[in-house]
Amino acid sequence: MLIIASYGCAGLKNISSEDPLFIGNEFKLIDGGKKVKRYIREASNYIQPVPNGQLLWMRPALALNNMLSDSAKKKKFWKNKVEEPVQLSQTSPHKAGKSLQNRIFHEGFFGNSITFDTIRVGKKKAKYRYKITLNDPFRFGSIVFPEPKDDLTENIGLSQQSSLLKTGDLYSLETIKNERKRIDKFLKDRGYIYFNPEFIFLQADSMSDDHVVNIKVLVKPETPPESRIPFTIGKIYLLDDYSLYNYSPDTLDLDPFFLLSENNNLKFEALKRGVFLEPGQPYSYTNHLQTIRYLNNLPIIKSTSMKFSTGEQEDQLNTVLYLTKNKRHAYSAEFNAIFRSTNYFGPGAILSYSNRNARHGGEQLKINLRGRFEIQIADGTVNPAYELGLDVNYRLAGLHPAFLKKLGKRWLPQTTISVGYNLFYRLDLYQLNSIFMDFGYRWNKKGVISHKYNPAEIIFTRIPESSISDEFRDYLEENPGLRS
């Protein structure tokens, strides 16, 4: 009986010996190191089709597919729980071998060959064994950047110091692609806003007999004229409360800045501090992103977009920043329930109010009112407790210590001030009063990592003598260490 069950779970019920079940691939590498094995392992993950899923000797999804009727398989419940059998007739070993060969070729092994054999495993299963033969890999030889014939080629030449192409390194197509992107970013930070990685051509010469690839960096002849010249920033227009509907702002001339606003409830200095594109200076893609990131971090700003138009000169860009705002005032309510290991349980609530532009400079004021009621039922006795709390949090930008000032070029360092009061009352034992205050700084040095530094934090707690019950007083006398 056990043998029959095991056979059924293997999913071979409807498989014939003429078209066996495909169970995977094996790879035998001739003259290759660990790095090449990694390339092969990565490439093998993309070979299609993928064999049926297996757990030990069993293929549960395939076995379930054999058990169900065609109408049952179409039902939503079973749709993602069954697998059709992957048989040898559905595979293409020639195509898979070609895919492997291309992957290895792009890693510098130009003279490689791949053969395969079909291996039968019993009567109803089969797999492929690939034999991979490699010659010595090719490495980067000389790296030649263009001679400085104009501003574009001169700037490309200046980027050579940070090049990813190193003489002696293994040739890699991925490195070639990344080098083009690196040059593009280098140029975009120097005014070439309309440049594109596709305009860079890396000519590879592997005709020598010493297994080296000589690289020559070229600019494609079809590169458009506007992509060959650097642009400088002209006038900057800030639309601080932009809307698609019925938008009629007033314009304030702060040459070279222009502030367009309907309500004028956000200080210009708060916005200017976050604009890193400077009039008269070359356009910089890094500063472009930093500007959007900085402004989006202001609590009152919902989203920021940037557009460019030709300025007074052909190589000048006027910049328009479209800022849409969040609602200044926000209210929220949160309800929860708590269950403690001490058998206390009960409901709680947090009511919050936020002012996202408290002093018209992007500051945020947040007030939280908390309440909670708990009871403990033990030995037929009900012990109630409640907690009330109020805290006020204030965040502002621009006030931060010297060691954080450099972060202002990328993120939004914020000063945080918090004060609060908390009351916890065990009706049968004591009342605990707490007052806290902290002062600190928050910043994001990296995109998803937040930092907080609190140089000052004060917490004061007190239990009024009048609130202490006789039972709790006896407990304190038995445990004098708790009084401190």
C-alpha positions in Angstrom: 0.0 0.0 0.0 2.9 2.4 0.9 4.6 1.6 -2.4 1.4 2.5 -4.4 1.0 5.8 -2.5 4.7 6.7 -3.1 4.3 6.0 -6.8 1.2 8.1 -7.0 2.8 11.0 -5.2 5.7 10.8 -7.7 3.2 12.0 -10.4 4.2 9.4 -13.0 0.7 7.9 -13.4 0.0 9.3 -16.9 3.6 9.4 -18.1 4.8 7.0 -20.8 8.3 5.7 -21.6 8.0 7.1 -25.1 7.7 10.7 -23.7 9.3 10.6 -20.3 9.0 13.3 -17.6 11.7 15.9 -17.8 13.4 16.2 -14.4 16.1 18.8 -15.0 19.6 19.5 -16.3 23.2 18.6 -15.3 26.3 20.6 -16.2 29.8 19.3 -16.6 32.4 22.0 -16.9 35.8 21.3 -18.5 38.6 23.8 -17.4 36.5 26.4 -15.6 36.8 28.0 -12.2 34.3 29.0 -9.5 33.4 32.2 -11.3 32.5 30.4 -14.5 30.4 28.0 -12.5 28.5 30.9 -11.1 27.8 32.2 -14.6 26.5 28.8 -15.6 24.3 28.5 -12.5 22.8 31.9 -13.1 22.2 31.2 -16.8 20.6 27.8 -16.0 17.9 29.6 -13.9 16.5 31.0 -17.2 16.4 27.8 -19.1 12.8 26.9 -20.1 10.8 24.9 -19.4 11.3 24.4 -15.6 10.8 20.8 -14.3 7.8 20.1 -12.1 8.3 21.0 -8.5 9.6 18.3 -6.3 9.6 17.6 -2.5 11.9 14.6 -1.8 10.8 12.0 -4.3 7.3 13.4 -4.5 5.8 15.9 -7.0 2.6 17.0 -5.1 1.3 19.5 -7.6 1.7 17.0 -10.5 0.2 14.2 -8.5 -2.8 16.4 -7.6 -3.1 17.3 -11.3 -3.4 13.5 -12.1 -6.1 13.1 -9.5 -8.5 15.9 -10.5 -10.9 16.1 -13.4 -10.4 18.6 -16.1 -13.4 20.6 -14.9 -12.0 20.7 -11.3 -8.6 22.0 -12.5 -10.3 25.1 -13.9 -11.8 26.1 -10.6 -10.1 29.1 -8.9 -9.3 27.1 -5.7 -7.2 24.5 -7.6 -5.8 26.8 -10.3 -2.4 27.6 -8.6 -2.1 24.2 -6.8 -1.7 21.9 -9.7 0.9 21.5 -12.5 0.7 20.0 -15.9 3.5 17.5 -16.5 6.7 18.8 -18.2 7.7 16.1 -20.6 10.8 15.7 -22.7 9.0 16.5 -25.9 8.4 20.1 -24.6 12.1 20.8 -24.1 14.6 22.4 -26.5 18.1 21.4 -25.5 19.6 23.1 -28.6 18.0 26.4 -27.5 19.1 26.0 -23.9 22.7 25.2 -25.0 22.7 28.3 -27.1 21.5 30.4 -24.2 24.3 29.0 -22.0 26.9 29.6 -24.7 25.9 33.2 -25.1 26.0 33.8 -21.4 29.6 32.4 -21.2 30.6 34.3 -24.3 29.5 37.6 -22.8 31.8 36.9 -19.8 34.9 36.7 -22.0 35.1 33.0 -23.0 34.8 33.5 -26.7 35.9 30.0 -27.8 33.5 27.7 -26.0 31.6 24.7 -27.1 28.6 23.0 -25.5 27.3 19.5 -26.3 24.5 17.5 -24.5 23.3 14.0 -23.9 19.9 12.7 -23.0 20.1 10.6 -19.8 17.2 8.2 -19.0 16.4 7.8 -15.3 14.3 4.6 -15.1 11.6 4.1 -17.7 9.5 7.3 -17.2 12.1 10.0 -16.4 14.8 11.8 -18.3 17.2 14.7 -18.0 19.9 16.4 -20.0 23.6 16.5 -19.3 25.5 19.4 -20.8 29.2 19.3 -21.4 30.9 22.7 -21.5 34.4 23.1 -22.9 36.1 26.4 -22.5 39.3 28.1 -23.9 41.3 30.7 -22.0 39.2 33.8 -21.2 39.8 37.2 -22.9 40.7 40.2 -20.8 40.5 43.9 -21.3 43.7 45.2 -23.0 44.2 48.9 -23.8 41.4 51.4 -23.0 41.4 54.4 -25.3 39.1 57.4 -24.7 38.5 60.0 -27.5 40.9 62.8 -28.1 39.5 66.2 -26.9 38.2 67.7 -30.2 35.2 69.5 -28.6 33.5 70.0 -25.2 31.8 66.6 -25.4 34.9 64.6 -26.1 36.9 66.6 -23.6 34.4 65.8 -20.8 34.3 62.1 -21.8 38.1 62.1 -21.5 37.9 63.7 -18.0 35.6 60.8 -16.9 38.4 58.2 -17.6 39.7 58.4 -14.1 36.6 56.7 -12.7 36.2 54.2 -15.6 35.0 50.7 -14.8 37.2 49.3 -17.6 40.5 48.1 -16.1 43.3 46.6 -18.2 43.7 42.9 -17.1 40.2 42.4 -15.9 38.1 39.7 -17.4 36.0 40.9 -20.3 32.4 41.3 -19.5 29.5 42.6 -21.5 27.8 43.8 -18.3 30.8 45.9 -17.5 30.6 47.4 -21.0 27.0 48.4 -20.5 27.7 49.8 -17.0 30.5 51.9 -18.4 28.2 53.5 -20.9 25.8 54.4 -18.1 28.6 55.8 -16.0 29.8 58.1 -18.8 26.2 59.2 -19.4 25.8 60.1 -15.7 29.1 61.9 -15.7 28.0 64.0 -18.7 24.5 64.7 -17.3 26.1 66.1 -14.2 28.0 68.6 -16.4 25.1 70.0 -18.4 24.5 67.3 -21.1 20.8 66.9 -20.2 19.9 65.4 -23.6 22.7 62.9 -23.8 22.0 59.2 -23.8 24.0 56.0 -23.1 23.1 54.8 -26.6 25.2 57.6 -28.1 28.4 56.0 -26.7 29.9 53.2 -28.8 32.6 51.0 -27.2 34.5 49.5 -30.1 36.0 46.1 -29.2 39.0 44.6 -31.0 39.9 41.0 -30.1 41.9 40.1 -33.2 45.2 39.7 -31.4 46.5 36.3 -30.4 47.1 37.1 -26.7 43.4 36.8 -25.6 42.9 40.5 -25.0 40.1 42.9 -26.0 41.2 46.4 -26.8 38.5 49.0 -26.2 38.1 52.3 -27.9 35.4 54.7 -26.6 33.7 56.6 -29.4 30.7 59.0 -29.8 28.3 57.8 -32.5 28.2 60.1 -35.5 24.3 60.2 -35.4 24.3 61.8 -32.0 21.9 64.8 -32.2 23.4 68.4 -32.0 21.5 69.2 -28.8 23.0 66.1 -27.1 26.5 67.4 -27.9 26.4 70.7 -26.0 26.1 71.4 -22.2 23.2 73.4 -21.0 23.2 75.9 -18.1 20.3 76.8 -15.8 18.5 80.0 -16.6 15.4 81.3 -14.7 13.7 79.1 -12.1 9.9 79.2 -11.7 8.4 77.8 -8.5 4.7 77.0 -8.5 4.2 76.2 -4.8 0.5 75.3 -4.9 0.0 74.1 -8.4 -3.3 72.7 -9.5 -4.7 71.5 -12.8 -8.0 73.2 -12.2 -8.8 77.0 -11.8 -5.2 77.9 -11.1 -4.6 81.7 -11.1 -1.4 82.4 -9.2 0.3 85.7 -8.5 3.9 86.1 -9.7 6.6 87.4 -7.4 9.8 88.3 -9.2 12.9 87.3 -7.2 15.2 87.2 -10.2 16.5 84.7 -11.2 13.7 83.0 -9.2 10.0 83.5 -9.8 7.5 82.4 -7.2 4.0 81.7 -8.5 1.5 81.2 -5.8 -2.3 81.6 -5.1 -2.2 81.6 -1.3 1.3 82.6 -0.5 1.3 80.5 2.7 4.7 78.9 2.2 7.9 80.9 2.7 10.1 81.3 -0.3 13.2 80.6 1.7 11.9 77.2 2.8 11.6 76.3 -0.9 14.8 77.9 -2.1 16.8 76.0 0.4 15.7 72.8 -1.4 16.5 73.9 -5.0 20.0 72.7 -5.8 20.0 73.7 -9.5 21.7 77.0 -9.6 21.1 79.8 -12.2 24.1 80.3 -14.4 25.6 76.9 -13.5 25.6 73.7 -15.7 22.6 71.4 -15.4 23.2 68.5 -13.1 21.1 65.3 -13.0 22.3 64.6 -9.4 21.1 68.1 -8.3 17.9 67.5 -10.3 17.1 64.4 -8.2 18.2 66.0 -5.0 15.8 68.9 -5.5 12.9 66.7 -6.1 13.8 64.5 -3.1 14.3 67.4 -0.8 11.1 69.2 -1.6 9.1 65.9 -1.4 10.4 65.5 2.1 8.7 68.7 3.2 5.4 67.6 5.1 3.3 70.1 3.2 4.4 69.0 -0.2 2.6 66.1 -1.8 4.5 65.7 -5.0 7.1 67.6 -7.1 7.7 67.5 -10.8 10.2 69.4 -13.0 10.1 70.6 -16.6 12.5 72.5 -18.8 12.2 74.9 -21.6 14.7 76.8 -23.8 15.9 80.0 -22.1 17.1 83.3 -23.6 20.0 81.5 -25.2 20.0 78.2 -27.1 22.2 76.5 -24.4 20.1 77.8 -21.5 17.3 76.0 -19.7 14.5 77.6 -17.8 13.3 75.4 -15.0 9.7 75.0 -13.8 9.0 73.3 -10.5 5.4 72.1 -10.1 4.6 71.5 -6.4 1.3 70.1 -5.3 0.4 70.4 -1.6 -1.0 68.1 1.0 -3.8 69.5 3.1 -2.4 71.6 5.8 -4.5 70.1 8.6 -5.0 66.4 9.1 -6.9 64.4 11.6 -6.8 60.7 12.3 -8.1 58.1 14.8 -6.7 54.7 15.7 -8.4 52.1 17.8 -6.7 49.0 19.2 -7.0 46.3 21.8 -4.3 44.9 24.1 -3.8 41.6 25.8 -1.0 41.3 28.3 0.7 38.3 29.8 -0.4 39.6 33.3 -4.0 38.9 32.1 -4.8 42.6 31.6 -6.8 43.3 28.5 -8.9 46.2 27.1 -9.5 48.7 24.3 -7.4 51.8 23.5 -7.5 54.8 21.1 -5.2 57.4 19.7 -6.5 60.7 18.3 -4.1 62.7 16.3 -3.9 66.2 14.8 -1.2 67.3 12.3 -0.4 70.8 11.0 2.0 70.2 8.1 2.9 73.9 7.7 2.8 75.3 11.2 4.9 78.4 10.7 4.7 78.6 6.9 8.2 77.1 6.5 7.3 73.5 6.0 7.4 72.7 9.8 5.2 70.0 11.1 3.3 70.1 14.4 1.6 66.8 15.6 -0.5 66.3 18.7 -1.5 62.8 19.9 -4.1 62.1 22.6 -4.0 58.6 23.9 -6.3 56.7 26.1 -6.6 53.1 27.2 -8.7 51.1 29.7 -7.7 47.6 31.0 -9.1 45.1 33.4 -7.6 42.0 35.1 -9.9 39.2 36.2 -8.2 36.9 38.7 -9.7 34.7 41.4 -13.0 36.3 40.9 -11.6 39.8 41.5 -11.7 42.6 38.8 -8.7 44.9 38.8 -9.2 48.0 36.6 -6.6 50.4 35.2 -6.6 53.2 32.8 -4.0 55.3 31.0 -4.2 58.8 29.5 -1.4 60.6 27.6 -0.8 63.7 25.6 2.3 64.4 23.5 3.3 67.2 21.2 5.9 66.7 18.4 7.4 69.5 16.4 9.7 69.1 13.4 11.4 71.8 11.5 14.1 72.0 8.7 17.1 74.1 8.5 18.1 74.1 12.2 20.8 71.4 12.6 24.4 71.1 13.8 27.4 71.6 11.6 28.1 67.9 11.1 24.7 67.5 9.5 24.9 70.5 7.1 26.5 68.6 4.3 23.6 66.2 4.4 21.3 69.0 3.4 22.6 68.6 -0.1 21.0 65.2 -0.4 18.4 64.8 2.3 16.3 66.9 4.7 17.8 66.9 8.1 15.2 67.8 10.7 15.2 69.1 14.2 12.7 67.3 16.4 11.3 68.5 19.7 8.9 66.4 21.7 7.1 66.9 25.0 4.4 64.9 26.7 2.6 63.8 29.8 1.3 60.3 30.7 -0.9 59.2 33.5 -1.2 55.5 34.4 -3.7 54.7 37.2 -4.2 51.3 38.8 -7.3 52.0 40.8 -6.5 49.4 43.4 -2.8 50.2 43.9 -1.2 53.5 42.7 -1.1 56.4 40.2 2.0 57.0 38.0 2.6 60.4 36.5 5.3 60.8 33.7 6.6 63.9 32.0 9.1 63.5 29.1 10.9 65.8 26.8 13.5 65.1 24.1 15.4 67.2 21.5 17.2 65.7 18.6 17.8 65.4 14.9 16.6 63.0 12.1 18.1 62.5 8.7 18.2 59.9 5.9 21.8 59.4 4.9 20.7 56.6 2.5 17.4 56.2 0.9 15.8 53.6 3.1 17.8 54.1 6.3 16.7 56.7 8.8 18.9 58.0 11.5 18.0 59.7 14.8 20.3 61.5 17.2 18.9 62.8 20.6 21.5 64.8 22.5 18.9 65.6 25.2 16.2 63.4 26.6 14.5 63.9 30.0 11.9 61.6 31.7 10.4 62.5 35.0 8.1 60.0 36.8 6.3 60.3 40.2 3.9 58.3 42.2 1.9 60.6 44.6 1.9 59.3 48.1 -1.9 60.0 48.4 -2.5 57.5 45.5 -0.7 54.6 47.1 -2.9 51.9 48.6 -2.0 50.0 51.8 -1.6 46.8 49.8 1.0 48.5 47.4 2.7 50.2 50.4 3.3 46.8 52.0 4.6 45.5 48.7 7.1 48.4 48.6 8.3 47.7 52.1 9.0 44.1 51.2 10.8 45.3 48.0 12.7 48.5 49.0 14.6 48.5 45.8 11.5 49.5 43.8 11.3 52.9 45.7 14.4 54.1 43.9 
